[in-house]
Amino acid sequence: MRTTVAKGGSVELFARIAGDRSDPALILLHGWPHDGSLYDPVIDRLGERFFTIAFDLPAIGRSTGAPPSAEKATLASVILDAAASLGAERPVVAGIDVGGMIAYSAARDFAERIHGVAIGNTVIPGLDPWQKVISDPRIFHFALHAVPDLPELLVTGRERPYFDFFFDFLGSKQRPLPNTMRDAFTRAYLRPEALSAGFDWYRAFAADARANEQPKRLTTPILYFRGDADGRTPEDYVAGLRRAGAEQVTSQVLAGGAEFTPIEMPDEFASMIEDFAINCFAAVAA
């Protein structure tokens, strides 16, 4: 693994990269409250087949500059521009949590710029089972984080204990997130602009939902995956994608995994992404 910085409009994105620029490209996107180091356990392996890029999302970690908005289509555009500046044309995009929402927007709004998307452990704003998920009291933070200014007031100076709650709640009980990763993720949000950028992703959910609620035919291959530690299965999410117009959707369960599958089960995660990306690129070449 090596590192670089890429420009996406007025934003500079810090990137961990592996592999040869002449290989098919793979972009890996983290969510909240992570940074690109989520993919440290798998990036070198994926780099054996693909030019692999794990970005810190705009304003998070070592990325700097504010994107035009936190709407996921805007973030997808910024990321694809940054990837193109590194030589990554028509990549497969894989994302977990908010990163999965951005990956979906890449398929919905920029299909001509990508080969496929993998969406992990998240619900897409506006797509079933969105209303069911946001009404679940265990998902209280979607509403809290959307309130202007209040989350910053409550969390500033208390980032690590606040994030620890979610690391424990969302992570595997059998394979808890190690302290080294908890420390790395927390550091990524210590700057005020980084903390606000993370909460802004939630503040943009209403706009994301309005955009996604408009049905649109999607022919881009989509893989929906999730760990099964929370008891949820992919079926409802896959059905929602299909009702929204996605025509090529497959799913996979990473048994025993939770929110942090690249860390919790790196071999299984890497094999899944390899297989999906190989199929996406092969379908275009055929």
Steps between C-alpha positions, in 0.01 A plus 500: 500500500610854426329837539427800285267800472249548219299806398124482460393853412595724793545198729824313562447135586759297684526153349655168588585321178626158396556330170596616153328792333470294182272249676120532523412748775325437831391777739432425867285741704461511876207630703438649845698517721782343296771616263679327215706291742190279527646324197861466618461122559388437140647768275827325420324177410251683279791688346632172360216506245376859491625856522341545842425836662366548854411866547447698815163660415497879455619689812553174693842391626770640276259620230452875490252746357123505516296338223219704341250303709471179701243354261620160392481569127726803551746292701496230232589759237788636711636151561478391138679819392775438755533138391522604134782740586693196625433309179208293630245505219168312519573332833297260708394691813453321833377670814384423852250708700494856354757379248236256374253786458760685292565187295128476424496863385793421271288229337188714487650826376833410338447154351708585194802565724506167688486124443312393813431574866507297820288634786556373853315516832288802425157613393467733202312824580156491342512131404326224692548423784600863569191597698513180702866551587477866600197424723699237691588653841838325487587727207440817706821659377361563150265761647745632761780555251269687264432775756700816418792568740377285789709187424816709479416658837446161663790308343788750477762400756321166555558345160659174612236395758220604264647306209573204728127461554452451125812288456354264760137526386573452131802271522539129555475385860727204420758713318482847654670787321860526630619809681742587222210538257284682754784747551550546125132556433468747788799704380333534162217708653685713755514812283176700536446502125541122488251440779248729330559335163403164650181638650423682175464162329197443723368853447492429127297179531168675432634642173656164413168327559309744279745438216504121540121472524473584130504161323778458246610203294843385619689242294824529697584176688432543872612273783323551831683337792485507876622319806234309687590593858208745530245243384414688182514325164547651151154410369313820585787714376529312172124528448522876557778534245301306243183703560707815444603374155818297553504208257822317589505447877664215686554458873735332742507442875833508681414257776627611838581852381356829617569860392877475459532198270833602339650487852286225652536254213751634246543181298128453446449868422789514252388180324146636462616832355752329271236267357249779448749737336641229273147420381424869439809554288459168318140582406613819326785326321276217373 
